[in-house]
Amino acid sequence: MTPENHSFSHLISKSGTAFDGDGPQLAYRWTHVQGDVDYVARELFALDLDPVVTAALSATETRPRCTPHGDGAVVILRGVNLIEGAEPEDMISLRVWIEERHIISAGIRPLAALDDIVAMVARDRAPVSTGDMLASITLRLVDRTDPVIADLNEVLDGLEDSLEQSDVAETRRTISDTRRVAIALRRYLFPQRDALTTLEVEAFGWIPELAKGHLREAVDRLSRLCEELDMIRERCQVVQDHMLDVRAEAMNQQMLVLTVVAAFFLPISFLTGLLGINVGGVPLAQSENGFWIICGLMAVIGLLEYVLFKKFKLF
């Protein structure tokens, strides 16, 4: 599918075959409109839809939801952005109007999942009802999202395996990026799951039981992906906490070394400072062996400190 303005319409028979014309074998019509907001609005207006539906399908900003309207429903979905150079979490919206004999989809940017549906129609393997069509689209969206979440898990696996040897700044940046992607994906997948659940429980008589089963499958898979995203966020927090613990332990070790060194030289520094005051009466000031006596005294003090530090397991 190309990003240029375009639209198409397929007639789907009761056997899932695309055909030209109309007749008793017609199951439903699938119409797709893609392009900028103005183009989408013009094409939808030409389809003579309810103004409320037209406004919902051509809105600039959307969030996943399901809004019943008359005998149909407006369903807003999101799919990962697989356009080259784009970020997957910059999810692409797909706006759908679904009723018994007609399903209309609209998009501002190309969505890879729709390519799969178009290929199914071209091979005469189209879903046999509008409910099945929506379920198939949703399942393809989930299929495209699954590898993205798997990649996030692999990134965390690599971080956990090499945390001790990894660069701290790079690790923190990777954790931050992974958490940001997980939050962005979760922001849309959770309401998307709720939207499909709403469509299922609305009990539209024209949605067959098979289609409802496929919708439940899509809801279950979305729930699993949402749970994985929650787990990824928790794993990011665990990795970050472990990284902070490692850094804190290293700093504690360094502080311990500095403390022991300072404590070791403290009595000696006090002694040399006391003997270095410029007043009369300093002991051994006139003795020829005074320097060596003081050095021997400091050596004894150092030896006693070493014994005490070892006894108290300070090093």
HELIX and SHEET records of a PDB file:
HELIX    1   1 VAL A   37  ALA A   46  1                                  10    
HELIX    2   2 PRO A   51  LEU A   57  1                                   7    
HELIX    3   3 ALA A  112  ALA A  122  1                                  11    
HELIX    4   4 THR A  130  ASP A  161  1                                  32    
HELIX    5   5 VAL A  168  VAL A  201  1                                  34    
HELIX    6   6 GLU A  209  LEU A  275  1                                  67    
HELIX    7   7 GLY A  290  LYS A  311  1                                  22    
SHEET    1   A 7 ALA A  18  PHE A  19  0                                        
SHEET    2   A 7 HIS A   6  SER A  13 -1                                        
SHEET    3   A 7 LEU A  26  GLN A  34 -1                                        
SHEET    4   A 7 HIS A 102  GLY A 107  1                                        
SHEET    5   A 7 ILE A  92  ILE A  98 -1                                        
SHEET    6   A 7 GLY A  72  GLY A  79 -1                                        
SHEET    7   A 7 ARG A  65  HIS A  69 -1                                        
END                                                                             
